[in-house]
Amino acid sequence: MSGAPAPEITFDDFLKVDIRVGTVVEAEDFPEARKPAYKMRIDFGPDIGIRKTSAQITVHYNAADLVGRQVAAVVNFPTRQIGPVMSEVLTLGFPDEAGEVVLIGMDQRIENGSRLF
């Protein structure tokens, strides 16, 4: 999923997308999903709290290993119904050569709720 860059935006446009770091506190199989996925609960610290999401990341990750992992997510999109789950954040990653999601990772521990800049 590469290609030409998206149209140019202003810095104010960038600031509208609220990307935060959080720690996965629960991850489990999501058998009701159309494509293999996990249901996750991610702790974004005291100001945002724990948010639910689902992610199609089963190729490179297993649920047990996700718990305790820090991830980046957009926290200010509207909630979205995905099967029986109300997804409250969008967990971020990049596609590998086969188009499967590789999560964005931090090389140091970051305080939950810290915002990308």
Beta strands, then each sheet from edge to edge (+ up, - down):
strand 1: 19-29
strand 2: 38-43
strand 3: 50-55
strand 4: 70-74
strand 5: 80-82
strand 6: 85-87
strand 7: 90-91
strand 8: 93-95
strand 9: 101-103
sheet 1: 3+ 2- 1+ 4- 7+
sheet 2: 5+ 6-
sheet 3: 8+ 9-
end
